[in-house]
Amino acid sequence: MEKTVFKKYVNEILVGGGYVRKGSAWYLSSNDAIIVIGLQKSDYAEKFYFNFGIWLRSLGEAEYPKDNKCHISGRLSGLFPEAVSLLDEAGTLNEGSDSKLSELRDFMRREVLPFCHVFQSLSGVRDQLVAGRFSRLLVMRDAKELLMDG
């Protein structure tokens, strides 16, 4: 599968979920936060990684923050460890990856998109931090302080 075909497929899923595309990233904005899902091309293989970030507007304004500059960031598989192999296989651009695209679409629509809507409010982000959902992600100190003081 070609990179452009893969990106188009991911775009259809995320735009259908209310995200706006800018380059290789998709953004869902609210008054409290910006949720970012980005694609990162591997330097070593024909493969894409799904990155994830939450920018907290209380800590600064940004229109289209890079996923790795967000206050909470990491691989999407860090939020969904049960889907590590699916995300890995679907992001690998080889002849067999086409069969994983429908699985990826279903997973994104069933799990990722609804779950990411929780992060549109500070209370939703706080609840997930307290629940330990970010244990495999980087959470900046100022974000922890903001969320735990609120």
C-alpha positions as CSV (number, residue, x, y, z in Angstrom):
1,M,0.0,0.0,0.0
2,E,1.2,3.5,-0.8
3,K,1.7,6.2,1.9
4,T,-0.9,8.4,0.3
5,V,-3.5,5.7,0.3
6,F,-2.9,5.0,4.0
7,K,-3.0,8.6,5.0
8,K,-6.2,9.1,3.0
9,Y,-7.8,6.2,4.8
10,V,-6.8,7.5,8.2
11,N,-8.0,11.0,7.2
12,E,-11.5,9.6,6.4
13,I,-11.7,8.0,9.8
14,L,-10.6,11.0,11.8
15,V,-12.4,13.7,9.8
16,G,-15.5,11.6,10.1
17,G,-15.0,11.8,13.9
18,G,-14.8,15.6,13.9
19,Y,-11.1,16.1,13.6
20,V,-9.4,18.7,11.3
21,R,-6.3,17.8,9.4
22,K,-3.1,19.8,9.2
23,G,-0.2,18.0,7.6
24,S,0.2,14.6,9.1
25,A,-1.8,15.4,12.2
26,W,-5.5,15.7,13.1
27,Y,-6.9,18.0,15.7
28,L,-10.1,18.0,17.8
29,S,-10.4,21.3,19.7
30,S,-12.5,22.4,22.6
31,N,-12.5,25.3,25.1
32,D,-10.2,23.3,27.5
33,A,-8.0,21.1,25.3
34,I,-6.8,20.2,21.8
35,I,-6.5,16.5,21.1
36,V,-3.9,15.5,18.5
37,I,-3.5,12.3,16.6
38,G,-0.5,12.3,14.4
39,L,1.2,9.9,12.0
40,Q,5.0,9.6,12.2
41,K,6.8,7.8,9.4
42,S,9.5,5.4,10.5
43,D,13.0,6.1,9.4
44,Y,13.8,2.4,9.1
45,A,10.8,0.8,7.5
46,E,7.7,1.5,5.4
47,K,5.7,2.0,8.5
48,F,3.7,4.7,10.4
49,Y,3.3,5.2,14.1
50,F,0.2,6.7,15.6
51,N,1.1,9.5,18.1
52,F,-1.2,11.1,20.5
53,G,-1.2,14.4,22.4
54,I,-3.4,16.6,24.6
55,W,-2.7,20.3,24.7
56,L,-4.2,22.0,27.7
57,R,-5.3,25.5,26.8
58,S,-5.0,26.6,30.5
59,L,-1.2,26.2,30.1
60,G,-0.9,28.2,26.9
61,E,-2.6,28.8,23.6
62,A,-1.8,27.0,20.4
63,E,-3.8,26.4,17.2
64,Y,-2.1,23.3,15.9
65,P,0.4,22.0,18.4
66,K,2.7,19.1,17.4
67,D,1.8,15.9,19.2
68,N,5.3,15.7,20.8
69,K,5.0,19.2,22.2
70,C,1.7,18.6,23.9
71,H,1.3,18.6,27.7
72,I,0.4,14.9,27.6
73,S,1.9,12.9,24.8
74,G,3.0,9.5,23.5
75,R,2.0,6.7,21.2
76,L,-1.6,5.9,20.8
77,S,-0.8,2.4,21.8
78,G,0.1,3.8,25.2
79,L,-3.6,4.6,25.7
80,F,-4.7,1.4,24.1
81,P,-2.1,-1.3,25.0
82,E,-4.6,-4.0,23.9
83,A,-4.3,-2.7,20.4
84,V,-0.5,-2.6,20.1
85,S,-0.4,-5.3,17.4
86,L,-3.3,-3.9,15.4
87,L,-1.8,-0.4,15.3
88,D,1.6,-1.8,14.4
89,E,0.2,-4.1,11.6
90,A,-2.2,-1.5,10.2
91,G,0.6,1.1,10.1
92,T,3.0,-1.2,8.3
93,L,2.8,-0.5,4.6
94,N,3.1,-3.9,2.9
95,E,0.9,-6.0,0.8
96,G,-0.8,-7.6,3.7
97,S,-1.7,-4.4,5.5
98,D,-4.9,-3.8,3.4
99,S,-6.7,-6.5,5.4
100,K,-5.9,-4.6,8.7
101,L,-7.4,-1.4,7.5
102,S,-11.0,-2.4,8.2
103,E,-10.0,-3.6,11.6
104,L,-8.2,-0.3,12.2
105,R,-11.3,1.7,11.1
106,D,-13.6,-0.3,13.4
107,F,-11.2,0.1,16.3
108,M,-10.8,3.8,15.8
109,R,-14.6,4.4,15.5
110,R,-15.5,2.1,18.4
111,E,-12.7,2.9,20.9
112,V,-10.4,5.8,20.0
113,L,-12.8,8.5,18.8
114,P,-15.3,8.1,21.6
115,F,-12.6,7.9,24.2
116,C,-10.8,10.9,23.0
117,H,-13.9,13.0,23.3
118,V,-13.5,12.5,27.1
119,F,-10.4,14.7,26.9
120,Q,-12.2,17.8,25.7
121,S,-12.8,18.9,29.3
122,L,-10.2,19.3,32.0
123,S,-12.3,17.2,34.3
124,G,-12.3,14.4,31.8
125,V,-8.5,14.6,31.4
126,R,-8.1,14.8,35.3
127,D,-10.3,11.7,35.7
128,Q,-8.1,9.7,33.3
129,L,-4.9,10.9,35.0
130,V,-6.2,9.8,38.4
131,A,-7.4,6.5,36.9
132,G,-3.8,5.8,35.7
133,R,-4.7,5.9,32.0
134,F,-1.7,7.9,31.1
135,S,0.9,5.6,32.8
136,R,2.5,4.8,29.4
137,L,2.5,8.5,28.3
138,L,4.6,11.5,29.1
139,V,2.7,14.0,31.3
140,M,4.5,17.3,31.9
141,R,4.8,18.5,35.4
142,D,2.8,21.7,34.8
143,A,0.0,19.6,33.4
144,K,0.0,17.3,36.5
145,E,0.0,20.3,38.8
146,L,-2.9,21.9,36.9
147,L,-5.0,18.8,36.8
148,M,-4.3,17.7,40.4
149,D,-5.0,21.1,41.9
150,G,-8.3,21.6,40.1
